[in-house]
Amino acid sequence: MTMEGRTCVVTGSARGIGRGIAERLGREGANVVINYRTSEGPAYEAVDAIEAAGGAAIAAQADVTDRESVVAMRERCHEAFGPVDVLVNNAGLTADTQFVEMTQSEWDRVMDVNLGGTFNCTQEFYDDIWNADEGRLINISSVVGKQGNFGQANYAAAKSGLFGFTRTIALELAQGGSTANCVAPGFTRTDMLETVPEKVLDRIIAGIPLERLAEVEDVAAIVNFLASEESSYITGEVIDVNGGMDL
Ligand SMILES: NC(=O)c1ccc[n+]([C@@H]2O[C@H](COP(=O)([O-])OP(=O)(O)OC[C@H]3O[C@@H](n4cnc5c(N)ncnc54)[C@H](OP(=O)(O)O)[C@@H]3O)[C@@H](O)[C@H]2O)c1
């Protein structure tokens, strides 16, 4: 087990990629905080799954765009497990539409969660990460942040914004011995892809050298490595998990 005794917060981890990350960290011995906004039932199922595997977890409701609820989540983490070693900013959403038709609200919503939520959580947990022995900040970006994607100007801007943010925090955290990295998954089988028509998914898969979508476990494996003490000399990086989409 690579995460014994370490406390990890994973935002948006009741389902999808976040759930996969939380369960993997739990199996590796971490104390895990399952953050949810609306998925209360699945959040408690995730806690049960981690406990059934011998780990420790709590569920903590917070909307990452709402600073006060992030503060309350931090207090709940501290009460349960003490200071946090690892923050995974995973909560995210899309509001896709071609740019000429994009509304201010579609732009703002995507920025507020993907980028603003990362700002709020990173600032509230910054002291914990700084003071931790081998603290870790891991931001979940996307291949779309690198390549762009038709109908996703808002999401691409938010996800590439995470690259500059992560590199800067990596510089600022370095003196304290903690690291910050980004993981940029390719298209991954979760609810987020539910609105993408099968035909479009087939075209996407045809363009992936490894000829399949990512599974949440593919992303969880690299996050687990970055969260562990084994990654201590890697910081400010963007790690692609995209089946070779850049090749
Ligand atoms: N799926 C993909 O193809 C793909 C590819 C690359 C990157 N990503 C990124 O990976 C991350 C996870 O995506 P996913 O595919 O797992 O998405 P998903 O299945 O749609 O799940 C989204 C998660 O984000 C949470 N969330 C949304 N808004 C929130 C808020 N304001 N506060 C707290 N939590 C919030 C949701 O919580 P509730 O359910 O509790 O509301 C949910 O747990 C996102 O950052 C996404 O951009 C996904």
The ligand as an SDF file (V2000), in Angstrom:
LIG
                    3D

 48 52  0  0  0  0  0  0  0  0999 V2000
  -15.1350   11.9820  -18.8060 N   0  0  0  0  0  0  0  0  0  0  0  0
  -14.2160   12.4950  -19.5990 C   0  0  0  0  0  0  0  0  0  0  0  0
  -14.1570   12.1510  -20.7930 O   0  0  0  0  0  0  0  0  0  0  0  0
  -13.1670   13.4460  -19.0750 C   0  0  0  0  0  0  0  0  0  0  0  0
  -12.0210   13.6430  -19.8580 C   0  0  0  0  0  0  0  0  0  0  0  0
  -11.0310   14.5010  -19.4000 C   0  0  0  0  0  0  0  0  0  0  0  0
  -11.1930   15.1570  -18.1920 C   0  0  0  0  0  0  0  0  0  0  0  0
  -12.3190   14.9580  -17.4660 N   0  0  0  0  0  0  0  0  0  0  0  0
  -12.4150   15.6860  -16.1970 C   0  0  0  0  0  0  0  0  0  0  0  0
  -12.4530   14.7620  -15.1350 O   0  0  0  0  0  0  0  0  0  0  0  0
  -13.2040   15.2960  -14.0510 C   0  0  0  0  0  0  0  0  0  0  0  0
  -14.3050   14.3200  -13.6740 C   0  0  0  0  0  0  0  0  0  0  0  0
  -15.1400   14.1110  -14.8070 O   0  0  0  0  0  0  0  0  0  0  0  0
  -16.1820   12.9190  -14.9200 P   0  0  0  0  0  0  0  0  0  0  0  0
  -16.1380   12.4440  -16.3060 O   0  0  0  0  0  0  0  0  0  0  0  0
  -16.0260   11.9900  -13.8050 O   0  0  0  0  0  0  0  0  0  0  0  0
  -17.5350   13.7660  -14.7550 O   0  0  0  0  0  0  0  0  0  0  0  0
  -18.9460   13.3640  -14.1760 P   0  0  0  0  0  0  0  0  0  0  0  0
  -19.1460   11.8900  -14.1920 O   0  0  0  0  0  0  0  0  0  0  0  0
  -19.9090   14.2380  -14.9030 O   0  0  0  0  0  0  0  0  0  0  0  0
  -18.8390   13.8200  -12.6510 O   0  0  0  0  0  0  0  0  0  0  0  0
  -18.6620   15.1680  -12.3420 C   0  0  0  0  0  0  0  0  0  0  0  0
  -18.3680   15.2830  -10.8690 C   0  0  0  0  0  0  0  0  0  0  0  0
  -18.1080   16.6590  -10.5790 O   0  0  0  0  0  0  0  0  0  0  0  0
  -18.8860   17.0180   -9.4500 C   0  0  0  0  0  0  0  0  0  0  0  0
  -19.2250   18.4460   -9.4710 N   0  0  0  0  0  0  0  0  0  0  0  0
  -19.7090   19.1830  -10.4920 C   0  0  0  0  0  0  0  0  0  0  0  0
  -19.9060   20.4590  -10.1020 N   0  0  0  0  0  0  0  0  0  0  0  0
  -19.5170   20.5110   -8.7850 C   0  0  0  0  0  0  0  0  0  0  0  0
  -19.4710   21.5370   -7.8220 C   0  0  0  0  0  0  0  0  0  0  0  0
  -19.8720   22.7960   -8.0990 N   0  0  0  0  0  0  0  0  0  0  0  0
  -19.0010   21.2450   -6.5800 N   0  0  0  0  0  0  0  0  0  0  0  0
  -18.5910   19.9900   -6.2660 C   0  0  0  0  0  0  0  0  0  0  0  0
  -18.6210   18.9660   -7.1600 N   0  0  0  0  0  0  0  0  0  0  0  0
  -19.0880   19.2350   -8.3940 C   0  0  0  0  0  0  0  0  0  0  0  0
  -20.1350   16.1500   -9.4990 C   0  0  0  0  0  0  0  0  0  0  0  0
  -20.6830   16.0740   -8.2040 O   0  0  0  0  0  0  0  0  0  0  0  0
  -22.2320   15.7090   -7.8650 P   0  0  0  0  0  0  0  0  0  0  0  0
  -22.5920   14.5220   -8.7060 O   0  0  0  0  0  0  0  0  0  0  0  0
  -22.2050   15.4080   -6.4020 O   0  0  0  0  0  0  0  0  0  0  0  0
  -23.0610   16.9220   -8.1700 O   0  0  0  0  0  0  0  0  0  0  0  0
  -19.5300   14.8410  -10.0020 C   0  0  0  0  0  0  0  0  0  0  0  0
  -19.0240   14.0810   -8.9320 O   0  0  0  0  0  0  0  0  0  0  0  0
  -13.7360   16.6430  -14.5250 C   0  0  0  0  0  0  0  0  0  0  0  0
  -12.8770   17.6730  -14.0830 O   0  0  0  0  0  0  0  0  0  0  0  0
  -13.6610   16.5230  -16.0340 C   0  0  0  0  0  0  0  0  0  0  0  0
  -13.5700   17.7750  -16.6450 O   0  0  0  0  0  0  0  0  0  0  0  0
  -13.3150   14.1080  -17.8710 C   0  0  0  0  0  0  0  0  0  0  0  0
  1  2  1  0
  2  3  2  0
  2  4  1  0
  4  5  1  0
  4 48  2  0
  5  6  2  0
  6  7  1  0
  7  8  2  0
  8  9  1  0
  8 48  1  0
  9 10  1  0
  9 46  1  0
 10 11  1  0
 11 12  1  0
 11 44  1  0
 12 13  1  0
 13 14  1  0
 14 15  2  0
 14 16  1  0
 14 17  1  0
 17 18  1  0
 18 19  2  0
 18 20  1  0
 18 21  1  0
 21 22  1  0
 22 23  1  0
 23 24  1  0
 23 42  1  0
 24 25  1  0
 25 26  1  0
 25 36  1  0
 26 27  1  0
 26 35  1  0
 27 28  2  0
 28 29  1  0
 29 30  1  0
 29 35  2  0
 30 31  1  0
 30 32  2  0
 32 33  1  0
 33 34  2  0
 34 35  1  0
 36 37  1  0
 36 42  1  0
 37 38  1  0
 38 39  2  0
 38 40  1  0
 38 41  1  0
 42 43  1  0
 44 45  1  0
 44 46  1  0
 46 47  1  0
M  CHG  2   8   1  16  -1
M  END
$$$$
